Amino acid sequence: MPQAAVWLLRYSVVMCLLLHSLVMMTFCFHHAATSCSKRCYCSETESGGKTMRCSNLQLTEIPEDIPNDTQHVYLDFNLLTAVPTNAFAGLTQLVELDLSHNEISQLEHGAFRGLGTSLQFLDLSSNKLVNFNPVAFKGLKARANLTNNPWQCDCNLQRALPFVTLEPVSLTGIVCHSSDPPGMGVEGLAFILEPGIDLCGLIKRTTDVAMLVVMFGWFTMVISYLVYYVRANQEDARRHLEYLKSLPSRQGKSEESSTISTVV
């Protein structure tokens, strides 16, 4: 066989192997991005995306292998306790997220980061959320179900609500289980529907009192310094005056001594 033919054959074999490897790698990456998460059930939606159901699987953590083309995720009736930062990053097509009936008590900063433009419905009902963290919902414009959580209504909540971009109807789901300060009469009420309640009043009064005490202390310090300064100047003036008064007597004694010396 001619040398050129042998070289061409070897070159063809190498190129075929490289092409095969490239196809396999592309298939693997595509499979990793679109395959269903372990233990969950996935189905295709009419728009071509996926619906992933992981309900009632005793999950304690949010799966990290959710397909990128998922549009609906159901993680309800599990044992989730927190939603970490960037838990759903990369799911740019996600429309619905169900996290209801879990043990979630913490939403970390940026828990729903990346979902602001796509997510339409978020279900966080029947969890253990006590404190409202507005940073977790930053940029999110979805309609959220926040009912059946032991919300504590306090000044932080009152200050945070105007900056939340969730659909307004979502905030009616914040029903006060307790309040700080207690005994404000908001227990059992939807806080957003009680605009007359001021939970920041005590903090404002405490701040005013603290400022008044600081100002009084500063004023007292200034007065004390002025009194000390005046008294110190008066004392210096008295000493200087006594010194001046003592000068003539000393001069007289000097003259008397001079006269005695002359006589001698």
Buried (B, 14 or more C-beta within 10 A) or exposed (E): EEEEEEEEEEEEEEEEEEEEEEEEEEEEEEEEEBEBBEEBEBEEBEEEBBBBBBBEBEBEEBBEEBBBBBBBBBBBBBEBBBBBEEBBEEBEBBBBBBBBBBEBBBBBEBBBBBBBEBBBBBBBBBBEBBEBBBEBBBEBBBBBBBBBBEBBBBBBBBEBBEEBBBBEEBBEBBBBBBBBEEEBEBEEBBBBEBEEBEBBEEBEEEEEEEEEEEEEEEEEEEEEEEEEEEEEEEEEEEEEEEEEEEEEEEEEEEEEEEEEEEEE
